[in-house]
Amino acid sequence: MVLIFYTEECMNNNFFVASSLANDPHTEGMHNAAKIAKLAGIDSIVLKPSENCDAFFEAIKEHQPKYIGISYRLTPKIGYEQLVKVLGRFVETGLLKPEDDVKISFAGLPETIAMVRENLSSLPFKVELCEPYPEVMDRLAETLEFFEAPNSDEIINNLRDEIAPKGIELLDQLADEVVRLDDYKNEEPLRIPSVKAMQDFTTRIKESDIPLLRSHFGIPSNSIEPTIEGIRMLSEARVLDEISLGSSDLSQRYYGHPELFEGRKNDGGVPYKTKEDLRLLYLASQCGNFPAMKPYCHVVDIVPFIHDCLDVGMLRGAHQAIPLFWFNELDGRGPYTVRESIYEHFDAVRELASLGIPVEMNDPNQWSSRLAHDTLIVASYSLISAVMTMCGVNNMVLQMQFNKPKETGDYADLAKMSAGLQMASRISMGRSNPANIIVEARTGIESLSPDMKKAKWQLGRSTLLQMMMNPNILHVVSYCEANHAATPEDIIDSSKLVRRAVRIFKQHQHDIMNEMNNPIVLERRDYLIKECTYLLNEIAKLNSNYPGLVPIEQLAPYLGDANVLSTAIESKIVSSPGVINHKYKGDFITSPTKYGMVNLVDDYISKNIISEKERLYNLK
C-alpha cells in the first residue's frame, strides 16, 4: 500500500519525529536524542520498529515536524538502501519537498555513514549524519546543534557530570595493564571440557577456573554458510564455552516457513529457515573445545522451536534466554499483545524447566534500553526470579549488563546489580528447594567507542568491574561493536582480551573488592531495595490471593503469575519513558543523577528524585 499525502502544509513545527527503518529494534539512541530535544524545548515521538514506514509517514503528516531522525544500525548496505528508499517515498507521496524547512538526521554504523556520505549529493534532501564519536560530549554537542538549541552551553554544563560520572580510579590503571602492548593476544586457548560438561551447563561452570565465556554470533547473508564457517573457526580457536546463535529478524518470526522469507528484508543475523539449517549450524560447533550452542529467542511458537533445537543437538549443555514482557507489541518485535506474549513465555519457561535446561530471562537489559530507573531494574530481577521460581526452574541465569545506559557510573552499577542479586535470591526462597542462581555479566554495547584502541580499553575496564559481582558467565561483547558487527576474528581477539582482564582482576582482587563496601554503594543499594520492596508489594496486590504485606521471601507466588504481570504492565505499574507503544508508556521522567544513578525525577533541570510511592499515586 502506498500512502499519498500531497500537502501544502509547511514542515516547521518545533517537533521531533524519530524512527528506525525496516524493523531495526535498536531504539535507544533515538530515545536519548528525544531527551536532548526535550531539554532544548522540543517535543518528540519515537516510533516502534515496523516492517514498513506507514506509521512514520503518518506521524510526520500529523506533527509537521521541523526535525526528523532516522536510524538503522544493522548491515550497512541494507541501511543505505533503506534510507534511499524512505527519502524517495517522501518525494513520491508528496509528504516532503526538498525546499521544506525541515532538518533530517540519519544515524548508523560507521560503514553505513560512509556510504551515505559518498552519495549525499544524489539524495533528494539534505541529510545530516549522526556518526559515533569517541567522546560522548562531542555527540551531545552535535545533537544540540542539530536541534538549534539556544541554551546549548547551559545544557552541556547540566549534563557533564551525568554523562561522565566519577568512577573507580584503580580500574582505570588496571585497564591500562590489560591492553598494554596488545600482550593479551598471547592468552592460552580455553581447556577442552569433559564429556559430561559438554552435556551439562552447570558442570561446565564447575570445571572452569574462570567464568564461562559466551558470545552472540550470526552473519547477515543470503545463506547460512558464512555463519557455519565462523562457528567452526570460533570452535577450533577454543575461545567460547557457549555460542548464542544470532538469528535474523525473519528467522525469529518465520522459522519453519521459508516461503514467508521471500520478498522481505532479512537482516540482523543468520537467516536459518528450517530444522536442517539448525542441524548444519550445530554440527559446525563440534570441534575444538565443543562450545554449547543456543539460539536467540523467537517471537512466536517458542516451545516447538525449543524441541527442534534439542532434536539437532542445540541447547544440550547450554542455557536458553526467554523474555518476560518483550518481543511483542510492547517493542514492535512480534505480532502478539503483551498479555498473549507473557502467557507464551510462561509456557516456554515451564518447558525448559521440565527439560532441566537453565533459563535466563533478560528483561532488566530490555528495560535499561528504554530509560528505566534503577528501582525498576532491581524490581525486574525480582519479577523474573519469581516467574522462574514458580515455573520450576532449578538453575536460573541472571544477566547483568554493565555500563547501560552508557551514562551509568561504577558505583551505580555495583549498587544496582548487588541489589538485584540480593532481591532475586530472597524471592527464590518462595519454594522449598530454591533455585541455583547463575550470575552472567556483560558490557553494554552502547558504552563502547568507535575508536578501536579506546574500545579495547573500555572492554577491559568493564570486565574488571563485572568481575566484582563474582560472575559464573561473561558474555563477550566484542570491542568493535560500535564500529561494525563482530567477525570471528573480532570475537577471538575480544575473548583473549576478556581473559586477560579476568587474570588481572584475580591478581588484584582484594584491593578491587574493597570498593564493594564503599558507602556510596551500600547506601544506594539499601535505597533501591527499600523502593523495590514497596513496588513489588504494589504489584502483588493485583493478585486476588495476596494477604497483605508479606516478607520478600514469600512474594513469589503472588508475583510469578501471568495474569498479575500482564495487569501490572497494562496498568503502567511496570513501565518506563522509553517504551515506544504509548498504550504502555510511562508518563514520567527518568535521568542519571550523581554517580550515574538513574532515578525518577520531576524534570531534567532540577532533577528532584521522586519515590515509587509518589509515582504510583500519580497513576491513580
C-alpha positions in Angstrom: 0.0 0.0 0.0 1.3 3.4 -1.0 0.2 6.4 1.1 -0.4 9.6 -0.8 -0.1 12.7 1.3 0.1 15.6 -1.1 0.0 18.7 1.1 0.8 22.4 1.0 1.5 22.5 4.8 5.0 23.5 5.8 7.1 21.3 8.0 8.1 23.8 10.6 6.6 22.8 13.9 9.0 22.7 16.8 8.7 18.9 17.0 11.0 15.8 16.5 9.8 12.6 14.9 12.2 9.6 15.1 12.0 6.1 13.6 14.3 3.2 12.8 13.9 1.6 9.4 12.8 -1.9 8.4 12.2 -3.5 11.8 15.6 -2.5 13.2 14.9 -2.9 17.0 17.7 -0.6 18.1 15.9 2.5 19.5 18.0 3.6 22.5 19.9 6.3 20.6 16.6 7.8 19.4 15.3 7.9 22.9 18.5 9.7 24.0 18.0 12.2 21.2 14.4 12.8 22.2 15.5 13.5 25.7 18.0 16.1 24.5 15.3 17.6 22.3 13.1 18.0 25.4 15.9 19.9 27.1 16.0 22.2 24.0 12.3 22.8 24.3 11.2 20.4 21.5 8.5 17.8 21.9 9.0 14.5 20.2 7.8 11.0 19.4 9.8 7.8 18.9 8.1 5.2 16.8 8.2 1.5 17.3 10.1 -0.7 14.8 8.0 -1.6 11.8 8.3 -3.6 8.6 7.1 -0.6 6.6 7.1 3.2 7.1 3.4 3.9 7.2 3.3 4.9 10.9 6.4 7.0 10.3 4.8 8.9 7.5 1.5 9.3 9.4 3.4 10.8 12.3 5.2 13.3 10.0 1.9 14.3 8.5 0.3 14.7 11.9 3.0 16.6 13.6 4.6 18.6 10.7 8.0 18.4 12.4 10.9 20.6 11.7 13.3 17.8 12.9 13.2 14.2 11.7 15.5 11.4 12.9 16.1 8.2 11.0 18.2 5.2 12.3 19.5 1.9 11.0 22.2 0.0 13.0 22.3 -3.3 11.1 24.0 -4.3 7.9 25.5 -1.1 6.2 24.5 -1.8 2.6 20.9 -2.6 3.6 20.9 0.5 5.8 21.9 2.8 2.9 19.3 1.2 0.6 16.6 1.7 3.2 17.5 5.3 3.7 17.4 6.0 -0.1 14.1 4.2 -0.2 12.4 6.2 2.5 13.7 9.5 1.2 12.4 8.6 -2.2 9.0 7.8 -0.8 8.9 11.2 1.0 9.0 12.8 -2.5 6.7 10.2 -4.2 4.0 10.7 -1.7 4.3 14.4 -1.6 4.9 14.2 2.2 8.0 16.3 2.0 9.5 18.6 -0.6 13.3 19.3 -0.9 12.6 23.0 -0.2 10.7 22.4 3.0 12.1 23.9 6.2 12.9 20.5 7.7 16.1 19.0 9.2 16.8 15.3 8.7 19.4 13.3 10.6 20.5 9.8 9.9 22.3 7.6 12.5 24.0 4.3 11.6 27.2 2.3 11.9 30.4 4.0 10.6 30.4 2.0 7.3 26.7 3.0 6.7 27.5 6.6 7.4 30.5 6.4 4.9 28.2 5.0 2.2 25.7 7.8 2.7 28.4 10.5 2.8 29.7 9.3 -0.6 26.3 9.8 -2.1 24.9 12.9 -0.3 24.7 14.9 -3.5 22.4 12.3 -5.1 19.9 12.3 -2.2 16.7 14.3 -2.7 17.1 16.0 0.7 20.0 17.4 2.8 20.8 14.8 5.4 22.9 15.4 8.5 24.9 12.4 9.5 24.9 11.3 13.1 28.0 9.1 13.4 29.6 7.6 16.5 32.0 9.8 18.4 34.9 8.6 20.6 33.9 11.2 23.2 30.3 11.4 24.4 30.4 15.1 25.0 31.1 15.6 21.3 28.0 13.6 20.4 25.9 15.8 22.8 27.2 19.0 21.3 26.4 17.7 17.8 22.8 16.7 18.8 22.2 20.1 20.4 23.5 21.8 17.2 21.0 19.7 15.1 18.2 20.9 17.3 19.5 24.5 17.2 19.3 24.8 20.9 19.8 28.4 22.1 20.8 27.2 25.6 23.3 24.5 24.4 26.1 25.6 26.8 23.7 25.5 29.8 22.5 22.0 28.8 26.1 20.7 28.3 27.1 22.0 31.7 24.0 20.4 33.3 24.7 17.1 31.8 28.5 17.0 32.1 28.6 15.1 35.5 25.7 12.9 34.4 27.4 11.8 31.2 30.8 11.3 32.7 30.3 10.2 36.3 33.2 9.7 38.7 34.4 6.1 38.8 36.9 3.8 40.4 40.4 5.0 39.6 42.0 1.7 40.2 40.1 0.2 37.4 41.5 2.8 35.0 45.0 1.8 36.0 44.4 -1.9 35.6 42.6 -1.4 32.3 45.9 0.1 31.0 47.6 -3.1 32.1 45.0 -5.3 30.3 45.7 -3.7 26.9 49.4 -2.8 27.3 51.3 -3.6 24.1 48.4 -5.9 23.0 50.1 -8.6 25.1 46.6 -10.1 25.8 46.8 -11.7 22.4 49.1 -14.4 24.0 46.4 -15.7 26.2 46.1 -19.5 26.0 43.0 -21.2 24.5 40.2 -22.5 26.7 40.6 -26.0 28.0 38.6 -28.8 26.4 35.7 -29.8 28.9 34.8 -33.3 29.9 32.1 -35.2 28.1 29.8 -34.6 31.0 30.4 -30.9 30.9 29.6 -30.8 27.2 26.1 -32.1 28.1 25.6 -30.1 31.3 25.9 -26.4 31.6 26.4 -26.3 35.4 29.1 -29.0 35.2 30.9 -26.9 32.6 30.8 -23.9 35.0 32.3 -26.0 37.9 35.1 -27.4 35.7 36.3 -23.9 34.5 38.8 -21.9 36.5 37.4 -18.7 35.0 33.8 -17.6 34.2 32.4 -19.4 31.2 32.6 -17.2 28.0 29.8 -16.9 25.6 29.0 -14.6 22.7 26.4 -13.8 20.1 27.3 -14.8 16.6 25.4 -14.8 13.3 26.4 -13.3 10.0 23.7 -11.5 7.9 23.9 -13.1 4.5 21.7 -14.7 1.8 22.7 -18.1 3.2 23.9 -19.8 6.4 27.3 -20.7 5.0 29.3 -17.8 6.3 27.9 -18.4 9.9 28.8 -22.1 9.6 32.4 -21.3 8.7 32.5 -18.7 11.5 31.2 -21.1 14.1 33.8 -23.7 13.0 36.5 -21.1 13.3 35.4 -20.0 16.8 35.2 -23.6 18.0 38.6 -24.6 16.7 40.1 -21.4 18.3 38.7 -22.5 21.7 37.6 -19.0 22.7 34.0 -19.6 23.8 32.2 -22.0 26.0 28.8 -21.2 24.5 27.8 -19.7 21.2 24.5 -17.8 21.1 23.2 -18.1 17.6 22.3 -14.6 16.4 19.1 -15.1 14.4 18.0 -12.8 11.6 14.8 -10.8 12.1 12.9 -13.1 9.7 14.2 -16.3 11.4 12.8 -15.0 14.7 9.4 -14.5 13.1 9.1 -17.0 10.2 11.3 -20.0 11.0 9.8 -23.2 9.5 8.0 -21.2 6.8 10.7 -20.5 4.1 8.1 -19.1 1.7 7.5 -16.2 4.1 11.1 -15.1 3.7 10.5 -14.3 0.0 10.4 -10.6 -0.8 11.1 -9.4 2.8 14.1 -7.6 4.1 16.2 -10.1 6.0 18.9 -8.7 8.4 20.3 -8.7 11.9 21.8 -12.2 11.9 22.0 -15.7 10.3 18.9 -16.5 8.1 18.2 -20.1 9.1 14.8 -21.2 7.7 14.5 -24.9 8.5 15.4 -27.6 11.0 18.1 -28.8 8.6 19.6 -25.4 8.7 19.8 -25.6 12.5 21.4 -29.0 12.3 24.2 -27.8 10.0 24.9 -24.8 12.2 25.1 -27.0 15.3 27.4 -29.5 13.6 29.9 -26.7 12.9 30.5 -26.4 16.6 31.5 -30.0 17.1 35.2 -29.4 17.1 37.9 -27.5 19.2 36.5 -27.1 22.7 33.0 -28.1 21.6 31.1 -24.9 22.7 27.5 -25.4 23.6 25.0 -23.8 21.1 21.9 -21.9 22.0 19.6 -19.9 19.7 18.3 -16.4 20.1 14.7 -16.5 21.3 11.9 -16.4 18.7 8.8 -14.2 18.9 6.2 -16.9 18.2 5.9 -20.8 18.5 8.7 -20.9 21.1 8.0 -24.3 22.6 8.1 -26.2 19.3 11.3 -24.4 18.4 12.9 -25.5 21.6 12.2 -29.1 20.7 13.6 -28.6 17.1 16.8 -27.2 18.7 17.1 -30.2 21.0 16.5 -32.6 18.2 19.5 -31.3 16.3 21.8 -31.0 19.3 21.4 -27.4 20.3 20.6 -26.5 23.9 22.3 -29.6 25.2 24.9 -28.4 27.7 23.7 -24.8 27.1 21.1 -22.5 28.6 18.3 -20.6 27.0 17.0 -17.0 27.2 13.3 -16.2 27.3 11.9 -12.7 27.7 9.1 -11.9 30.1 7.4 -8.7 28.8 9.1 -8.2 25.4 9.2 -9.3 21.8 5.6 -8.3 21.0 3.6 -5.1 20.6 5.5 -3.5 23.5 8.7 -3.2 21.5 7.3 -3.9 18.0 9.3 -7.1 17.6 6.5 -9.6 17.5 2.8 -9.8 16.5 1.3 -10.7 19.9 -0.2 -8.4 22.5 1.8 -8.2 25.7 -0.7 -10.4 27.6 -0.6 -13.1 24.8 3.2 -13.0 24.8 3.6 -13.3 28.6 1.5 -16.4 28.6 3.6 -18.0 25.9 6.8 -17.0 27.7 5.5 -18.7 30.8 4.8 -21.9 28.8 8.4 -21.7 27.4 10.0 -21.3 30.8 8.0 -24.2 32.2 9.0 -26.4 29.2 12.7 -25.6 29.7 12.4 -26.2 33.4 10.8 -29.7 32.8 13.8 -30.4 30.4 16.3 -29.4 33.0 17.7 -26.6 30.9 19.0 -23.5 32.8 16.8 -20.4 32.0 17.8 -16.7 31.6 15.2 -14.0 31.5 17.0 -10.9 30.4 14.2 -8.3 30.9 16.4 -6.0 33.1 18.6 -5.3 30.0 15.5 -4.5 27.9 14.3 -2.0 30.5 17.7 -0.4 30.6 17.5 0.2 26.9 14.3 2.2 27.5 15.3 4.8 30.1 14.0 2.8 33.1 15.1 4.0 36.5 17.3 1.8 38.7 14.4 0.8 41.0 12.6 -0.8 38.1 15.7 -2.7 37.0 16.0 -4.2 40.5 12.3 -5.0 40.5 12.8 -6.6 37.1 15.3 -9.0 38.6 12.8 -9.8 41.3 9.9 -10.4 38.9 11.9 -12.7 36.6 13.1 -14.6 39.6 9.5 -15.0 40.8 8.5 -16.3 37.4 11.4 -18.8 37.2 10.7 -19.9 40.8 7.1 -20.6 40.2 7.8 -22.3 36.9 10.1 -24.8 38.5 13.5 -23.6 37.1 16.3 -25.2 39.0 19.2 -23.1 37.5 18.2 -19.5 36.9 20.6 -17.2 35.0 20.6 -13.5 35.9 22.2 -11.4 33.2 23.7 -8.2 34.4 24.5 -5.7 31.7 27.0 -3.1 32.9 27.5 0.4 31.5 23.9 0.5 30.4 22.8 3.1 29.8 26.2 4.4 28.9 25.9 7.2 31.5 25.7 4.7 34.3 28.7 5.0 36.7 30.7 2.3 38.5 29.1 2.8 41.9 25.6 3.0 40.4 26.2 -0.3 38.6 27.6 -2.1 41.7 24.7 -0.9 43.8 22.0 -1.8 41.2 23.4 -5.2 40.4 24.1 -6.2 44.0 20.6 -5.1 45.0 19.1 -7.1 42.1 21.0 -10.2 43.1 20.0 -9.9 46.7 16.3 -9.4 45.8 16.4 -12.3 43.3 18.0 -14.6 45.9 15.3 -13.7 48.5 12.5 -14.1 46.0 13.8 -17.6 45.0 13.1 -18.7 48.6 9.5 -18.9 47.6 9.7 -22.6 47.3 11.2 -25.3 49.5 14.0 -26.1 47.0 15.4 -22.6 46.0 16.9 -22.4 42.5 20.7 -22.2 42.0 21.4 -18.6 40.8 24.0 -18.3 38.0 25.3 -14.8 37.5 26.1 -13.6 34.0 27.7 -10.3 33.3 28.4 -8.3 30.1 29.3 -4.9 28.7 26.7 -2.6 27.2 27.4 -2.2 23.5 26.4 1.5 23.6 29.2 2.3 26.1 31.9 1.3 23.6 33.8 3.9 21.5 34.0 3.6 17.7 37.7 4.2 18.2 39.2 0.6 18.4 42.0 1.4 20.7 39.8 3.2 23.2 37.1 0.4 22.9 39.6 -2.3 23.8 40.5 -0.3 27.0 36.8 0.1 27.7 36.1 -3.6 27.3 39.0 -4.5 29.6 37.8 -2.0 32.2 34.2 -3.1 32.1 35.3 -6.7 32.5 37.2 -5.7 35.7 34.1 -4.0 37.0 31.9 -7.0 36.2 34.2 -9.4 38.0 33.3 -7.6 41.2 29.9 -9.4 41.0 31.7 -12.8 41.0 30.0 -13.9 37.7 29.8 -17.5 36.6 29.5 -16.4 33.0 30.9 -13.5 31.0 29.1 -12.6 27.8 31.9 -11.4 25.4 30.8 -8.3 23.7 33.4 -7.6 21.0 35.1 -4.2 21.3 34.3 -3.5 17.6 30.6 -3.4 18.1 30.2 0.4 17.9 32.0 0.3 14.6 30.9 -2.9 12.9 29.3 -6.3 13.5 31.8 -8.7 15.1 33.6 -11.1 12.8 35.0 -14.4 14.1 38.4 -12.7 14.2 37.0 -9.9 16.4 35.4 -12.3 18.8 38.6 -14.3 19.1 40.6 -11.2 19.9 37.9 -9.9 22.3 37.8 -13.3 24.1 41.6 -13.1 24.7 41.2 -9.5 26.0 38.5 -10.5 28.4 40.5 -13.5 29.6 43.5 -11.2 30.3 41.2 -8.8 32.3 39.9 -11.8 34.4 43.5 -12.8 35.2 44.5 -9.3 36.2 41.4 -9.0 38.3 42.4 -12.1 40.2 45.8 -10.7 40.8 44.3 -7.5 42.4 41.1 -8.9 43.7 41.5 -7.9 47.3 42.1 -4.2 46.5 39.3 -4.0 43.9 36.7 -5.7 46.1 37.2 -3.1 48.8 35.0 -0.9 46.7 32.0 -3.1 47.3 32.0 -1.7 50.8 32.2 1.9 49.6 29.5 3.9 51.5 28.2 5.2 48.1 27.4 1.6 47.0 26.0 0.5 50.3 23.7 3.5 50.8 22.4 3.3 47.2 21.8 -0.5 47.4 19.8 -0.1 50.6 17.7 2.7 49.0 17.0 0.5 45.9 16.0 -2.5 48.0 13.6 -0.3 50.0 12.0 1.3 46.9 11.8 -2.1 45.1 10.1 -3.8 48.1 7.4 -1.1 48.0 6.9 -1.6 44.2 6.8 -5.4 44.5 4.1 -5.3 47.1 2.0 -3.0 45.0 2.3 -5.4 42.1 1.4 -8.3 44.4 -1.8 -6.5 45.4 -3.0 -7.3 41.9 -3.2 -11.0 42.9 -6.6 -11.8 44.5 -4.9 -14.2 46.9 -2.5 -11.5 48.3 -2.9 -11.5 52.1 -1.3 -8.1 52.7 2.3 -7.1 53.4 4.5 -10.2 53.5 8.2 -10.8 53.7 10.1 -10.7 50.3 10.8 -14.4 50.7 7.1 -15.1 50.5 6.2 -12.9 47.5 7.0 -15.3 44.6 3.5 -17.0 44.5 1.8 -13.6 44.2 4.3 -12.1 41.6 5.1 -15.2 39.4 1.6 -15.1 37.9 1.0 -14.4 34.2 -2.3 -12.5 34.8 -0.8 -10.4 37.6 2.2 -9.4 35.4 0.0 -8.7 32.4 -2.1 -6.4 34.5 0.9 -4.7 36.0 2.2 -3.6 32.6 -1.3 -2.8 31.2 -1.9 -0.5 34.2 1.7 1.0 33.8 2.7 0.0 37.3 5.6 -1.6 35.4 6.7 0.9 32.7 9.4 3.3 31.6 9.6 6.5 29.5 11.4 4.7 26.6 8.5 2.3 25.9 7.6 3.0 22.2 4.0 1.7 22.4 2.1 4.6 24.0 -0.5 2.3 25.4 2.2 1.1 27.9 4.4 4.1 28.1 5.1 5.6 31.5 4.2 9.3 31.8 7.2 10.2 33.9 10.8 11.3 33.6 14.0 9.4 34.4 17.5 10.7 34.4 21.0 9.8 35.5 22.0 11.9 38.5 25.1 11.8 40.8 27.4 8.9 40.1 25.3 7.9 37.1 22.4 6.6 39.2 19.2 6.6 37.2 16.3 8.0 39.1 12.7 9.1 38.7 12.9 12.9 38.6 10.5 15.8 38.5 12.2 17.4 35.5 15.5 17.3 33.6 16.9 20.5 35.2 16.2 20.4 38.9 16.2 16.5 39.0 14.4 16.2 42.3 14.0 12.5 43.0 10.5 11.0 43.1 9.8 7.9 45.1 7.8 4.8 43.9 5.0 5.8 46.2 4.7 9.2 44.5 4.9 7.7 41.0 2.2 5.1 41.7 0.0 7.6 43.4 0.1 9.8 40.3 -1.0 6.8 38.2 -4.4 6.6 40.0 
